[in-house]
């Protein structure tokens, strides 16, 4: 097992899928990162060379603002800002309703019944 950005990456999946465990990295972004560093996407994390681990760690620290904890913090702050300025989106966030124009008559029963006014 290797540790990247404080997260333990499992050895049971190839690197393409193992990198997806980090919040903010999907399939395409993991392929992009691995191609940029000349690492075989089908290699398993425990088979990585030490130099490849260091290159991967450096690359992830360079893009850390758009992944992991800082991305989660940014998303939470955006929600709080919408609530604070009392926008329509903030109203929907606060009540636990669908925000992006989804149908509420039939599809959002579970989100609507847990709301306490």
Backbone torsions as a table, in degrees:
resi	resn	phi	psi	omega
1	UNK	NA	143.4	176.3
2	UNK	-119.2	156.5	178.6
3	UNK	-113.8	127.3	176.5
4	UNK	-129.6	125.6	-179.8
5	UNK	54.9	34.3	178.3
6	UNK	81.5	2.6	178.6
7	UNK	-107.7	142.9	177.6
8	UNK	-90.7	122.4	179.5
9	UNK	-93.9	127.2	-176.6
10	UNK	-74.1	154.7	-179.0
11	UNK	-93.0	0.9	-173.6
12	UNK	-85.3	-8.7	-177.4
13	UNK	-123.7	153.4	173.2
14	UNK	-63.2	161.9	-174.8
15	UNK	-58.7	-33.9	180.0
16	UNK	-57.7	-43.8	-177.8
17	UNK	-87.0	-25.6	179.4
18	UNK	-69.4	-36.1	179.0
19	UNK	-68.2	-22.4	179.0
20	UNK	-67.2	-12.8	177.8
21	UNK	-69.5	-20.2	178.4
22	UNK	-81.5	128.4	-178.0
23	UNK	-62.8	125.5	179.2
24	UNK	103.2	-6.1	177.5
25	UNK	-114.7	120.2	177.1
26	UNK	-106.0	-166.3	-176.1
27	UNK	-64.7	-49.5	-177.1
28	UNK	-65.4	-40.0	-179.2
29	UNK	-68.8	-35.8	178.2
30	UNK	-67.3	-39.4	176.3
31	UNK	-63.9	-42.1	178.9
32	UNK	-59.9	-45.6	-179.2
33	UNK	-63.7	-44.9	-177.6
34	UNK	-67.8	-37.5	177.2
35	UNK	-68.3	-37.4	179.5
36	UNK	-62.9	-35.3	-178.6
37	UNK	-94.2	3.7	-178.8
38	UNK	57.4	45.2	176.4
39	UNK	-109.8	135.1	179.5
40	UNK	-67.0	123.9	-178.4
41	UNK	-65.1	-22.8	-176.9
42	UNK	-89.2	-0.7	179.8
43	UNK	-75.5	148.3	179.1
44	UNK	-87.9	151.3	-176.2
45	UNK	-57.7	-33.7	-178.7
46	UNK	-75.9	-12.0	177.8
47	UNK	-94.7	0.6	179.5
48	UNK	-67.9	143.6	173.9
49	UNK	-76.5	160.3	-179.1
50	UNK	-62.4	-39.4	179.8
51	UNK	-65.8	-37.4	177.4
52	UNK	-66.2	-38.2	177.4
53	UNK	-62.4	-42.6	-179.6
54	UNK	-66.0	-42.0	178.1
55	UNK	-62.3	-41.9	179.6
56	UNK	-64.7	-42.7	178.5
57	UNK	-62.1	-44.0	179.1
58	UNK	-63.6	-41.8	179.4
59	UNK	-63.9	-41.7	-179.2
60	UNK	-70.2	-32.8	176.7
61	UNK	-71.6	-27.2	176.9
62	UNK	-68.6	-35.7	-178.3
63	UNK	-104.1	22.8	-173.8
64	UNK	-63.5	-25.8	-178.8
65	UNK	-67.3	-23.0	-178.2
66	UNK	-104.6	7.5	178.3
67	UNK	-136.7	165.8	169.3
68	UNK	64.9	-137.8	-170.3
69	UNK	-64.8	-39.3	-178.8
70	UNK	-67.1	-32.6	176.0
71	UNK	-67.8	-44.0	177.9
72	UNK	-60.8	-43.0	179.9
73	UNK	-62.7	-40.2	179.3
74	UNK	-64.1	-42.2	178.9
75	UNK	-64.8	-41.5	178.6
76	UNK	-64.8	-41.6	179.0
77	UNK	-65.2	-36.0	177.3
78	UNK	-63.5	-41.8	177.6
79	UNK	-62.6	-44.3	-179.9
80	UNK	-62.8	-36.8	178.2
81	UNK	-64.8	-41.1	178.1
82	UNK	-63.4	-39.7	178.4
83	UNK	-67.4	-39.9	-177.1
84	UNK	-65.5	-40.9	-178.3
85	UNK	-85.3	0.2	176.1
86	UNK	59.2	43.6	175.3
87	UNK	-80.2	171.4	179.3
88	UNK	-62.5	-39.9	177.5
89	UNK	-61.4	-41.7	179.1
90	UNK	-63.1	-38.8	176.7
91	UNK	-61.0	-44.1	179.9
92	UNK	-67.5	-40.5	177.2
93	UNK	-60.3	-45.4	-175.5
94	UNK	-64.4	-37.9	-179.5
95	UNK	-85.2	-7.1	179.6
96	UNK	77.3	24.3	-179.5
97	UNK	-96.7	164.1	176.1
98	UNK	-61.4	136.7	-171.3
99	UNK	-95.2	-33.9	-167.6
100	UNK	-99.6	37.1	172.3
101	UNK	81.7	18.0	179.2
102	UNK	-71.9	160.5	178.3
103	UNK	-69.4	136.8	-178.8
104	UNK	-114.4	-13.0	-176.6
105	UNK	-65.3	-42.5	-176.4
106	UNK	-119.3	-27.5	-168.3
107	UNK	-91.8	-22.6	-173.0
108	UNK	-109.8	39.0	-177.6
109	UNK	-60.9	-43.4	-176.1
110	UNK	-69.2	-37.9	-179.4
111	UNK	-71.3	-27.6	-177.6
112	UNK	-83.2	-27.9	-174.6
113	UNK	-81.9	-14.7	179.4
114	UNK	-90.6	-3.3	-177.6
115	UNK	-78.7	130.4	176.7
116	UNK	-110.0	117.6	-178.4
117	UNK	-91.3	NA	NA
